[in-house]
């Protein structure tokens, strides 16, 4: 297990108050992971692991469901208790520069996100969830109800000895986001009933 520092305070949000943690593994911004925690974790708390999507969360891009998933997770955890682990790794861990390259390939060459990452020689989802598992260990959590549609997150936690019960976090597509969500379902294995064949 790697070494990290942790600091905490309280944050007041539109969804209510949370215990607010920063876990830091180094001096770079991406070496930090933020955690919102509400209430006693309990035996099997709700858990959302969200990766940064600055285009949606800051600039309100309409082309994905990331902002809506973050808001819905925060709302549900505020009401029911649990944790939201927020990883500062945009582009599904490929970085902002590659994300922008991929977005531009979509505009200029009509590639979907899966095709763009392949064209750039990138893994579809290079994220590493080891540090998220270390955070769960810090809170003595061995079992979670994971808010996700991504089987890779389920597998990553399970392979680290966490008992995982998946709870869907599906956001209905819009005209702008439908193509992206369809690609996630059909090419990246996300469990989205809207696109069940």
N, C-alpha and C positions, 0 to 999 in steps of 0.2 A: 504494500500500500504506500502510495506517495505521500509526501508531507505537504500540508496546507495550513494556512492561517484562516481564522474565521472571526468576523465581527458581526454584531447584530444590533438592531434597534427596532422601532415600531414605525410602520408606514400607514398613513390614513389614505385610502383610495375610495373611488366612487362605489366600490363593491364592499367597503368596510375596512376595518383595521386588520393588519397582518403583522406577525413577527417577520422582520425583514433581515435576511442574512446575506453576507458576502463571503463566499469561500474563495480563497486566493491561493493559487499554486505558483505564482510568479509575478514578475513586474509588468508584463504585458496585459493589455485590457482583455484579450481573449483567454488569459489564464485565470480569469474570474468567472465564477458561476453564482448567480443570484437565486435566492430561495425566498418564496413567500410561504409562510406556515400559519395555519389557522387551527388553534385548539390543540388538544392532546392528540398525538398521532394515532393512538389506539392500536389495536392488533393488526388491522388491515386498512390503512388510510387510503383515501383517494390520492392519486399522484398524477400530475401532468409533467412531462418533460418536454419543454418547448425550446426549439432553437430560434435564435434571432432571425427576424425577417424585417430588416429596416425599411425596405421598400413599402411593405404593407403597414407595419406598426408605426413608422414615423411619417412617411409620405402618403399613406392611405391609398396605395396602389389597389386596384380592383381585380387584379388578375389571379389572385390566390385566396385561400381561406385562412391564412395564417393569423391575421388580426382578429377575425371572428373566433377562431379556436382559442386564442389567448384570452379574449374577453369572456367567452363561455366557460373556460376552465376556471378563471378567477372567480366568476360568479358562483359556480357550483361548489368550489372549495370554500368560498366565504360562507355559503349556506350549510355545508355539510362537514366542514373540517377537512384537513389534509395538507398537501404540499404542492407547490408549483416550482419546479426546478427550471431555471431559465439559463440556457447555455449561449454564450456570446460567440456563436459560430454560424455566420450567415452562409447562404448557398448550400444548405445541407452539409456543412463542414468543408466545402470546397473553397470558401472565401469569397469576399465581395467582388474582387476583380474577375474571378471566373464566373460568378453569377451574372455580372454585367455582360461579359462576353457571350454567355449562354442566352441571355435575354435578347441581345442584338442579333444573334443567329436566328432567333425566332422571328424577328421583324424582317431581317434582310433575306433569309433563306427558307422561311416557313418551317423551321425545325421545332418540334416540341421539346420540352425540357429534357426528356430522356435522350432524344436524338442529339441535342446540343451537347450534353455532357459526354456522350459517346464520341462525337466529332472532336471534342477538346481533349480526349484521352483521359477523362475523369471517371472515377467510380460514380455510380448512380447516387449512392448515399454513403460517403466516407466518414460519417460521424462515429465517434468513439464514446461509449457511455460509461467507461470505467470510473470517471470522476463522479458521475451521478450516483453510481453504486457506492462509492466512498461516502458520499453525503448521506445516503440511506443508512449506512453502517454507523455514521456519527450519531444519527438519531435512533439507533438500535431498531431499525425497521427491517423486518425479514419477509414481510408479506404486504402486497399492495393491490389496490384496485386501480389499474393503469388506464387513464383517459387517453386512448390512442386508436388510430386506424392502421397504424404501421406495424406489421409483424416483426420488423427488425428490432424495434424497441422492446417488444415482448421477449424476443429471443435473447437480446443483450442482457436484460435483467435476469432472466431465467438462468443463463449460462454463468452468472455470478452468484447463484444460490438464492435468488429472491423468488419467492412464490408469487406468481403474477396472475391476476384475474383481469382480463381485458374488459374495459367499459367503453363502448363506442363513443366517439366524439365527432359526429358527422354534421357538417354544415351544408345545407342545401346549396347547390351550385346557382350561380347567376349567369347572365349572358356573358359577362366578362371572365368568369372563373371556370366555366364548364369545361373548356378544352384542357386546362391545366389539371383539373380534378379527374377528368377522364383518363388522362395520361398516367396520373398517379395510380389509378385503379387498374388499368389494363396493362401497363408496362412496368410498374414498380411494385405491384402486389398489395397496394393499400386496400383495406377492407371497407369498401364504400358501396352500400346497398343500392344507391342510385344508379350504379353502373353495372349491376349484376346482369350477366347475360343469360 
